[in-house]
Amino acid sequence: MGPVEKEPQPEGKQFRLVKFFSWASFIVLLIFSFPFSVVISQKAKEILLSSYENYALLVGQNLNHQVFQNVVIPAYRRYGQIKLREKEQYELMDRVVRNTIHGFNVDLVNIYSIGENVIAYSTDPELIGLKVQASPGYHKAVKGESSSRLISSSFELWGLGIEVMGGTRKLRTFIPFRDVDPFTGDKGYIGGVFELIQDLTPQYESLVKFQLLIFGLSILIMGLIFLALLLIVHKAEKVIEQRARERRKLQEQLHQAERLAALGEMVAGVSHEIKNPLGIIRSTAELLGGMPDADDTQKRLSGVITEESTRLNQIVTEFLDFARPQVPNLYASDLVEIIEKNLTFLEPELEKSGVTVSHDFKGRSLDLVADHDQLYRVFQNLLINALQAMNNGGKIDIKVGEEKGGYLIEIQDTGCGISPENLKKLFNPFFTTKDRGSGLGLSIVKKIVEGHKGLISIESRESRGTKVLVRLPKQA
């Protein structure tokens, strides 16, 4: 039996491991969902910046062409030089620049004068003439290279690339302004620097929302997977626990059966040894009491011996019935007839004790295939127990109902009830709360009911009476 008892332990450990795995998986997936959302959002930002950089370069090339063709060449022809301080030249430059960037997503255009680091022209008039500190992008443009840089007034969460809502994000692009040969289109020397500023704040706000959406969906999906794992583990634990309880119950029943088998063998041997001498004692006592020369004292003592021998014989018979297998002799029977036969037999005792009986099967016929004599003994024992539980009168209520493939018989009394401690021992052999008796009555009853493939259970509370429930199939 040892290996059977240890069998549930590996299963329990296995599902504890599954529970640990589900928690660990949830934490790992939750941790990895964070960099996953960061990688995706960073890739989206790179694509966004690349597209806007290319966009700025196209606008810059167009500006370079339009300014050179429509401002520089006409100004040199008319004025001999470029002086944007002159109102007419400034208005021409402003008109050409604004017409060129019209419809494009460009917030600000500055044109730097090389060497002076002064803003010669700006779409924001307040910036014209300001001397600014040359940036790396400006120096690259002077050397003929275009470059872009993101200017942000917001901050990244913990410096991990997670953007937060709020602030502004602008793309600053420096593009060299070159002379263009009107006939060949070849670019000549660098005469200035264009600075284009594009506001990417709305696009970045969309990226932040997208990033949060990815992170939220990742957590939601991981949470649902984790919940499903927990439900599976919880269900498995309940199944394992139920199986463990059933296994323990079966083990207890097996141990009980082994004990009863050993006890039955012993009882059968002892009972056979007692029964024969007991019969001799009884017959001898009857013989002595019936002799012609026996006086009253001899007759009285002979009667006592005969009476006690009869009682002892009944106890020995119960021992033998308990020890012998209760194999039913099955044939067509009527359950109502069996119970009514018991009530008729016990009627005098019921009237004497002031106990009334009510039932719901008058005029009914409940057919089943069973051992009539064994079931008669079952209900006789149960009714006598109910009767003995009521010392000062009371009531016994009998109900018989049909279930799927069988019957449910309820016997309810208004007696003294049974304590919880004794309720657990009622079917144990030799357990009794009576002054007289072998304590085998309910054990034999249980064996008979189970021999008919039925079930018996008892519900009781002290001072509230007792209810016995017997379930019998129609075909044992």
C-alpha positions in Angstrom: 0.0 0.0 0.0 3.0 2.3 0.5 3.5 3.2 -3.2 -0.2 3.9 -3.6 -0.2 6.5 -0.8 2.8 8.3 -2.3 1.4 8.4 -5.8 -0.4 11.9 -5.5 2.8 13.6 -4.4 4.5 13.7 -7.8 1.3 15.0 -9.4 1.0 17.7 -6.8 4.6 18.7 -7.3 4.1 18.7 -11.1 1.2 21.1 -10.9 3.0 23.3 -8.4 5.8 23.5 -11.0 3.2 24.4 -13.7 1.9 27.2 -11.5 5.5 28.5 -10.9 6.0 28.2 -14.7 2.9 30.3 -15.4 3.9 33.0 -13.0 7.5 33.0 -14.4 6.2 33.1 -17.9 4.0 36.0 -17.2 6.8 38.0 -15.6 9.2 37.2 -18.4 6.7 38.0 -21.1 5.8 41.2 -19.3 9.5 42.2 -19.1 10.1 41.4 -22.8 7.0 43.2 -24.0 8.6 46.5 -22.8 11.7 46.3 -25.1 9.5 44.8 -27.8 7.3 48.0 -27.8 10.5 50.1 -27.6 12.1 48.4 -30.6 8.9 48.8 -32.7 8.4 52.5 -31.7 12.1 53.2 -32.4 11.8 51.6 -35.8 8.7 53.7 -36.5 10.6 56.9 -35.4 13.5 56.1 -37.7 11.2 55.6 -40.6 9.4 58.9 -39.7 12.7 60.8 -39.5 14.0 59.3 -42.7 10.9 60.2 -44.6 10.9 63.8 -43.3 14.6 64.2 -44.0 14.1 63.2 -47.6 11.1 65.5 -47.7 13.2 68.4 -46.4 16.0 67.7 -49.0 13.5 67.8 -51.8 12.1 71.1 -50.5 15.6 72.4 -50.1 16.6 71.5 -53.7 13.4 73.2 -55.0 14.2 76.3 -52.9 17.8 76.3 -54.2 16.5 76.2 -57.8 13.7 78.8 -57.3 15.8 81.3 -55.3 18.7 81.1 -57.7 16.5 81.4 -60.9 14.0 83.9 -59.6 15.9 86.0 -57.1 19.7 85.8 -57.5 19.9 86.0 -61.4 17.2 88.8 -61.6 18.8 90.8 -58.8 22.3 90.6 -60.3 20.9 91.7 -63.7 19.0 94.6 -62.2 21.0 95.7 -59.2 24.4 94.1 -59.8 24.5 92.5 -56.4 22.3 90.8 -53.7 21.2 93.1 -50.9 18.3 91.6 -49.0 18.3 94.7 -46.8 16.8 96.4 -49.8 13.0 96.3 -49.4 12.4 95.4 -53.1 14.9 92.5 -53.0 13.6 91.3 -49.6 10.0 91.3 -50.9 11.1 89.4 -54.0 13.0 86.8 -51.9 10.1 86.5 -49.4 7.6 86.0 -52.2 9.7 83.3 -54.0 10.4 81.5 -50.7 6.8 81.5 -49.5 5.5 80.5 -52.9 7.9 77.6 -53.0 7.2 76.2 -49.5 3.4 76.9 -49.8 1.6 73.6 -49.3 4.6 71.9 -47.8 5.0 71.0 -44.1 7.7 73.6 -43.4 7.3 75.9 -40.4 10.4 78.1 -40.8 13.0 78.9 -43.5 16.3 80.7 -42.7 19.0 81.7 -45.1 22.4 82.2 -43.6 25.1 84.4 -45.0 28.4 82.4 -45.1 31.2 83.7 -43.0 29.1 86.1 -41.0 26.8 83.5 -39.4 24.0 86.0 -39.8 20.5 85.3 -40.8 20.1 87.2 -44.1 16.5 86.1 -44.6 13.9 84.3 -42.5 10.1 83.7 -42.9 10.1 85.1 -39.3 11.1 88.8 -39.8 12.2 89.1 -36.2 15.1 86.7 -36.8 16.6 88.7 -39.7 20.0 90.1 -38.9 20.6 87.9 -35.8 24.0 86.4 -35.4 23.8 82.9 -34.3 26.3 80.4 -33.1 27.4 78.1 -35.9 26.2 74.5 -35.3 27.7 71.3 -36.7 24.9 71.1 -39.2 25.8 74.6 -40.5 29.5 73.7 -40.9 28.6 70.6 -42.9 26.3 72.6 -45.2 29.2 75.1 -45.7 31.3 72.1 -46.9 28.5 71.0 -49.2 26.8 68.3 -47.1 23.2 68.3 -46.0 22.3 67.1 -42.5 19.3 66.9 -40.2 18.8 66.7 -36.4 15.8 66.3 -34.2 15.2 69.1 -31.7 13.0 67.9 -28.8 11.8 69.8 -25.7 10.4 66.6 -24.2 12.3 63.8 -22.6 12.5 60.0 -22.9 11.4 57.8 -20.0 14.5 56.7 -18.1 16.5 57.3 -21.3 15.2 54.0 -22.7 13.6 55.3 -25.8 10.1 55.5 -24.4 8.6 58.8 -25.5 6.2 60.6 -23.2 3.3 62.9 -24.1 3.9 66.7 -24.2 6.7 68.9 -25.4 7.7 69.7 -29.0 9.7 67.8 -31.6 11.1 69.6 -34.6 13.4 68.5 -37.4 16.2 71.0 -38.2 17.8 70.5 -41.7 20.8 72.4 -43.1 21.1 72.5 -46.9 23.9 74.2 -48.9 22.7 77.0 -51.3 24.7 76.6 -54.5 24.9 78.5 -57.8 23.2 76.6 -60.7 24.3 77.0 -64.3 21.1 77.9 -66.1 22.1 76.2 -69.3 23.7 72.9 -68.0 22.1 72.7 -64.5 25.5 72.1 -63.0 26.0 73.3 -59.4 28.7 75.7 -58.6 30.1 77.3 -55.5 28.2 77.5 -52.2 26.8 81.0 -51.7 24.8 80.4 -48.5 23.0 77.9 -46.2 19.3 77.1 -46.0 17.9 76.1 -42.7 14.5 74.3 -42.8 12.5 73.6 -39.6 9.6 71.1 -39.7 7.3 70.5 -36.7 6.9 66.7 -36.1 5.1 67.1 -32.8 1.7 65.6 -34.0 3.4 62.7 -35.7 5.4 62.0 -32.5 2.3 62.2 -30.4 0.8 59.5 -32.7 4.0 57.4 -32.2 3.7 57.7 -28.4 0.1 56.6 -28.5 1.1 53.7 -30.8 3.9 52.8 -28.4 1.5 52.8 -25.5 -1.0 50.8 -27.5 1.6 48.1 -28.2 2.7 48.0 -24.6 -0.9 47.8 -23.4 -1.9 45.1 -25.9 1.2 43.1 -24.9 0.3 43.3 -21.2 -3.3 42.4 -22.1 -2.4 39.4 -24.2 0.2 38.2 -21.6 -2.5 38.7 -18.8 -5.0 36.6 -20.8 -2.5 33.8 -21.4 -1.5 33.9 -17.7 -5.1 33.8 -16.6 -5.8 30.8 -18.9 -2.8 29.1 -17.4 -3.9 29.8 -13.9 -7.4 28.5 -14.6 -6.0 25.3 -16.1 -3.7 24.8 -13.1 -6.5 25.6 -10.7 -8.8 23.1 -12.4 -6.0 20.5 -12.5 -5.3 21.0 -8.8 -9.0 20.5 -8.0 -9.0 17.3 -10.1 -5.8 16.0 -8.4 -7.3 16.9 -5.0 -10.5 15.1 -5.8 -8.6 12.1 -7.0 -6.5 12.1 -3.8 -9.6 12.2 -1.6 -11.2 9.4 -3.6 -7.9 7.4 -3.4 -7.7 8.0 0.4 -11.4 6.9 0.7 -10.7 3.8 -1.3 -7.7 3.0 0.8 -9.7 3.4 4.0 -12.4 1.2 2.6 -9.8 -1.4 1.6 -8.3 -1.3 5.1 -11.7 -1.5 6.6 -12.6 -4.5 4.3 -9.3 -6.2 5.3 -10.0 -5.7 9.0 -13.6 -6.9 8.6 -12.5 -9.9 6.7 -10.1 -10.9 9.4 -12.6 -10.1 12.1 -15.3 -12.1 10.2 -13.1 -15.2 10.0 -12.4 -15.0 13.7 -16.1 -14.4 14.6 -17.2 -17.2 12.3 -14.8 -19.7 14.0 -15.8 -18.6 17.5 -19.5 -18.5 16.8 -19.5 -22.1 15.4 -17.6 -23.2 18.5 -20.1 -21.5 20.8 -23.3 -22.4 18.9 -23.2 -26.2 19.5 -22.5 -26.0 23.3 -25.1 -23.3 23.6 -27.7 -25.5 22.0 -26.9 -28.3 24.4 -27.2 -25.9 27.4 -30.5 -24.6 26.2 -32.0 -28.1 25.6 -30.6 -29.3 28.9 -32.2 -26.4 30.7 -35.5 -27.1 29.1 -35.3 -30.7 30.0 -34.5 -30.0 33.6 -37.3 -27.4 33.9 -39.8 -30.0 32.4 -38.9 -32.9 34.8 -41.8 -34.0 37.0 -40.0 -33.7 40.3 -38.7 -30.2 39.5 -39.7 -27.6 42.1 -40.5 -23.9 41.4 -37.0 -22.7 42.0 -35.6 -25.2 39.5 -38.2 -24.3 37.0 -37.5 -20.5 37.4 -33.8 -21.0 37.1 -34.3 -23.3 34.1 -36.4 -20.6 32.5 -33.7 -18.0 33.0 -31.1 -20.2 31.5 -33.3 -21.0 28.5 -34.1 -17.2 28.0 -30.5 -16.1 28.2 -29.4 -19.0 26.0 -32.0 -17.9 23.4 -30.7 -14.3 23.6 -27.1 -15.5 23.3 -28.0 -17.6 20.4 -29.5 -14.6 18.6 -26.2 -12.7 19.2 -24.2 -15.6 17.9 -26.5 -15.8 14.9 -25.8 -12.1 14.2 -22.1 -12.8 14.4 -22.5 -15.5 11.8 -24.6 -13.3 9.6 -22.0 -10.6 9.8 -19.2 -13.1 9.0 -21.0 -14.8 6.2 -21.2 -13.1 2.8 -24.6 -11.5 2.3 -25.4 -12.9 -1.1 -29.0 -11.9 -2.0 -31.5 -14.4 -3.5 -33.0 -12.1 -6.1 -36.5 -12.4 -7.4 -39.5 -10.0 -8.1 -40.5 -8.2 -4.9 -42.7 -5.3 -3.9 -40.9 -2.6 -1.8 -44.2 -1.3 -0.3 -45.2 -4.8 0.8 -41.9 -5.3 2.6 -42.2 -2.0 4.5 -45.9 -2.6 5.3 -45.1 -6.1 6.6 -42.6 -4.6 9.0 -45.1 -1.9 10.2 -47.7 -4.7 10.8 -45.2 -6.7 12.8 -44.2 -3.6 14.9 -47.7 -2.2 15.3 -48.2 -3.4 18.9 -44.8 -2.1 20.0 -45.5 1.2 18.3 -48.9 1.6 20.1 -47.3 0.7 23.4 -44.6 3.3 23.0 -47.0 6.1 21.7 -45.2 6.4 18.4 -47.2 7.2 15.2 -46.2 6.4 11.7 -46.9 8.4 8.5 -46.1 7.4 5.0 -46.9 8.3 1.4 -47.1 4.9 -0.3 -50.6 3.8 0.6 -52.1 2.0 -2.4 -48.9 2.1 -4.4 -46.9 -0.8 -5.8 -43.1 -0.3 -6.2 -41.6 -3.3 -8.0 -38.0 -4.3 -7.8 -35.8 -7.4 -8.1 -34.3 -8.1 -4.7 -34.1 -10.5 -1.8 -37.4 -10.1 0.0 -36.2 -11.6 3.4 -32.9 -9.5 3.5 -34.7 -6.2 2.7 -37.4 -7.1 5.3 -34.5 -7.5 7.9 -33.0 -4.1 6.7 -36.2 -2.1 7.3 -37.0 -4.0 10.5 -33.7 -3.0 12.0 -34.0 0.6 10.9 -37.6 0.9 12.2 -36.7 -0.7 15.5 -33.7 1.7 15.9 -36.1 4.7 15.2 -38.6 3.3 17.7 -35.9 2.8 20.4 -34.7 6.4 19.9 -38.0 7.8 21.2 -38.6 7.0 24.8 -41.7 9.3 25.4 -43.5 8.9 22.1 -42.9 10.6 18.8 -43.4 10.2 15.1 -41.8 8.2 12.3 -42.2 9.6 8.8 -41.5 7.3 5.8 -41.2 8.6 2.3 -40.5 6.6 -0.8 -39.6 8.4 -4.0 -38.5 7.2 -7.5 -35.1 8.1 -8.8 -33.5 7.3 -12.1 -33.4 3.5 -12.2 -34.3 3.0 -8.5 -36.0 4.2 -5.3 -35.1 6.6 -2.5 -36.5 5.6 1.0 -36.3 8.2 3.8 -37.1 7.2 7.4 -37.3 10.2 9.7 -37.8 10.0 13.4 -38.2 12.6 16.1 -35.9 10.9 18.6 -32.9 12.1 20.6 -30.6 12.2 17.6 -27.0 11.2 17.3 -23.8 13.1 18.2 -21.4 14.0 15.4 -18.7 11.7 17.0 -21.0 8.7 17.1 -22.5 9.4 13.7 -19.1 8.6 12.1 -19.0 5.2 13.9 -22.5 3.9 13.3 -21.6 1.4 10.7 -18.5 0.1 12.5 -18.9 -3.5 13.8 -19.7 -3.9 17.5 -20.3 -0.1 18.0 -23.5 0.5 20.0 -24.9 3.1 22.3 -27.4 0.7 23.8 -27.0 -1.2 27.0 -27.8 -4.5 25.3 -27.0 -5.6 21.8 -24.0 -6.8 19.7 -23.6 -3.6 17.7 -23.8 -5.5 14.4 -27.2 -4.5 13.3 -26.3 -1.5 11.1 -23.2 -3.2 9.8 -25.3 -6.1 8.6 -27.9 -3.6 7.2 -25.1 -1.9 5.3 -23.8 -5.2 3.9 -27.3 -6.2 2.7 -27.9 -2.8 1.0 -24.5 -2.8 -0.7 -25.2 -6.4 -1.7 -28.2 -5.1 -3.6 -25.9 -2.4 -5.2 -27.6 0.3 -3.1 -26.4 3.0 -0.7 -27.3 3.9 2.8 -26.5 7.1 4.7 -27.6 8.7 8.0 -28.2 12.3 8.8 -28.7 13.3 12.4 -28.5 16.1 15.0 -28.7 15.8 18.7 -32.3 16.5 20.0 -33.4 17.0 16.4 -34.1 13.4 15.3 -32.4 11.2 12.7 -33.0 10.6 9.0 -31.9 7.4 7.3 -31.7 7.5 3.5 -31.6 4.2 1.5 -31.2 4.0 -2.2 -32.0 0.8 -4.0 -31.9 0.0 -7.7 -34.9 -1.6 -9.3 -32.6 -4.3 -10.7 -29.9 -5.3 -8.2 
